[in-house]
Amino acid sequence: MATYSSPRRHPQPKRKRTAKKNNKLKGNAFFLFLELIILAILGFQAFRIITKKSNVEIAAELEIPSWIDVQLIDEGNPSRSGVQLEGINDIVVHYVGNPRTNAQQNRDFYNQQDSDVCSHFVIGLEGEIIMCVPLTEKSASSNDRNRDTISIEVCHPDDTGEFTDASYQSLIKLVNWLRKSFNLSTDHVIRHYEVTGKECPMYYVRNPEKWDQFKEDLKAAEEAADDEE
Ligand SMILES: [Zn+2]
């Protein structure tokens, strides 16, 4: 009976060592590659942060569309501080609280010497939009958020504070233009109520579902505009 001896295995220490060394080198190369990728990503992010324009800088160069009637409050008027915004982080919606007044009357009221309130925009009963304060400056309507918000006052025909259809449509148009210009989601569209708990804009505080609907209408109008482009 033939006996088979298993083939003798010769240890090959040299080859093993080389393989080990190669693996180590491959591992090092991999980590070096990974480090380079991470460095590239960090560098790119840092570049983006350094070169990214702030919203106030964007506001300074923004062209005001022709559907906005620019009637700035006189410089030096108590309601127009002329102080630069610290940022543009939210858009605050208000109601004027004075039924049946129009945009021009409210704008002229802000421009009086004894007025210490003003908003960036007033929207009238017919949907007319007047701009009262440059987008780089603080308005005087949203308390401690005047420093980093754009404010919009909306006229209303009666004591409920509900906006007319024309005012509502203009509000959507204006807010979406601002949102697009400053890259703000609908989460950044707030009521004066969110700032101080004040019942403003009254109808949209007393009927929160109407405010939710407004946010939905903003998104729907934005999608319709995107489809058109
Ligand atoms: Zn208000």
Residues whose N, C-alpha, C, O or C-beta is under 5 A from the ligand:
A	BS01	ZN	H94 Y95 S141 H192 C200
